[in-house]
Amino acid sequence: MEPRSAAAAGKDFPYTLGTTCYIEVHKDGRVTQGARTDAYQRALAGESRLFAVWPGQWRSDLFAIDDLDEFARAHGIVHDEGRTGLADHVHDVEWALTARESNPRSQYVSIDLRLACGCSVNARRTFAAQMREQRGWDMAVTGGWGRQTDENGTTYTFRVRRRSLSS
Ligand SMILES: [Zn+2]
């Protein structure tokens, strides 16, 4: 039986689910498990083919990873503005310490942040990686964060390591 098509499953395909098992079949017939950037590059170059087992409750199906663009966007190998809401540019950031921030000794402080460049934060990890690169911020990527939209736009609340803010 031919494997099913991941492309046909579209956005529903669980590319990043921890239990999705990737199989790479190399040109020479070798079979390896797991797939990240190097596997993507080999598949793109036609040196291997990628498959994945999508585990189900009653049965698991084998899929051909036939949409490599979608695979790469899902894994953050290529930047995906549509998925993250974030352009691949230096963001125009306005921020201030949250007014209710009271403990002067806590490692992390809350900040209110607005994006004047028109981006929106749909993927906190991607935004945190961009802020680390652009401003040296050490943003928390676990725990709560806030998003409030009013007539002036959207204000986000993030936790950022205090020392990384002042540097
Ligand atoms: Zn932006």
Boltz pocket constraint, residues with backbone or C-beta under 6 A from the ligand:
constraints:
  - pocket:
      binder: B
      contacts: [[A, 86], [A, 87], [A, 89], [A, 90], [A, 91], [A, 92], [A, 115], [A, 117], [A, 118], [A, 119]]
      max_distance: 6.0
